[in-house]
């Protein structure tokens, strides 16, 4: 399984790469803290909402610490998403805007 760090994501975006950041946590978790520009699709809704994402687009998936997002990455890969990575450490490792 491919992983990506928050630093790598930032560098990709600075280079102009259009990386989708997918949050698979619950609505409640997302409301408490989120990464700006991320798309919220809770893990349990992912199968029914696949059509909202482009399988050809590079996608980075996060949750709280990386377990649910790892499941989401495996599911996405099994459903034709070839450019998908798990965000190392989840949102718990996100440096936040004050550290960008």
Beta strands, then each sheet from edge to edge (+ up, - down):
strand 1: 3-4
strand 2: 20-23
strand 3: 39-40
strand 4: 59-62
strand 5: 84-87
sheet 1: 1+ 5+ 4+ 2+ 3+
end
